[in-house]
Structures are given as structure tokens and as C-alpha cells.
Amino acid sequence: MSLLDKDVLTTGEVAKVCNVAPRTVSKWFDSGQLKGYRIPGSKDRRIPVAALIQFMKEHNIPMDGVHSGAPRVLIVDDEQDITGTLQKVLTEQAGYEIRTASTGFQAGLEAERFRPHVILLDIHLGEGDVSSIARFVRTIDDLAMTRVIAMSGKLTDGQAMSLRSQGFDGFLKKPFQVRQVIQEIERAKALVS
């Protein structure tokens, strides 16, 4: 289970994620640098995950400790043979936890429920502007750590390069080999923005 599956963390959990002593986390909290709240009638502190991620970004703290447990990947593609094959292979060969969606609407719902580390998004979903899905992900605090990788078999290299400005973190050209998909997921998951 990943710490991102929780909404709030204890100071001990935050200390593990940030690789510091719990006392250091308490100092950050007490000085107001790290936002959170105290449990009523107790001295125990609780830090919302979204506040921790924002704090870590502001202070350039590596995000390595955030991703523990099996990486969660959401595959968004309206071609069932692609989603089925990717789901089977990524589960069996890489041990990823996989969910799929075939529409932008489904993708949005699934992203909020599943909180994936990485979204593999076919940019030819047939619904118009799929970069709106990447932009949507950027607006949700709980998805602050989610990376969005575009998939396409039709883009030129120039068009693929312009995807970053549309909110994508990477690109996979179809047809791809499983090894390429795993490398791109691992690279995206390790990115700290």
C-alpha cells in the first residue's frame, strides 16, 4: 500500500517519506511551514498528503519515499485489444496494478478513484481534445504526483515534442515493445517536477 492511498499522514509517516526524524517534521509543523492540524484533545499532528507534496516540492525534497507499493497505472485507450494486452503484460511482467478506461469521462472518474502514479493516454480517443485530460489531472491535488504519458502511432517527432507543452510527461510511439512501456513508466514515475 502506498502512502498516497491515505488522505492524511502522521508525523512518523511524513518523516519516513522525507527521510528525516519525526522531531524535524514536528518542527516544520509547529513553525507553520508544513500545513496540517492537531487531533482535538491530543498533541498528535496530522498532515494532509496534498500539503506534504506541496511542501516537498517547495523545499526540493526527493519524492522517492512517496511511491511505495506496486506502481498504479491507468491505461486510457478505446482499442480493447491494446488495453487488454497492456493490462495482462504489465501486471504479469512488471507487477503493476492496472486499471483501464476507454473514454475521457471514464478516465477522469478512474483517475480520481485509483490515484494512479502513471496514466498511459491514447491521444486519439476520438473525443476531441484529450490534452484536456492531462490538464484535468494537473488541477486535482490528489493527483499532483501523477504522470501522464501520451500514446500514438500517428504523430510526427515534432508533434510528439510539442506534447510536453500540453501537460504530458512523456510519449510512447505505437506499436511499442513492452520493455519500452515499462521503461517509460519507470522514467515518468521517477520524475520530480
HUQUIFEN-V759667 format. One line per field, one symbol per residue. phi: phi as a letter, one per 40 degrees, with the letter a starting at -180 (. if undefined). A space follows every 50 residues. Layout:
phi=???
This chain:
phi=.ccccccbbcccccccccfbcdcccccdcccgcbciaccdgaccbbbcdc ccccccccbfcdcdcccbgcccbbbbaccdccccccdccccccbgccbbb abbccddcccccccfccbbcbccbcgbgcccccccddcccdcbdccbbbc babbcccccccccdcchcbaabcccbcddccccccccccccbb
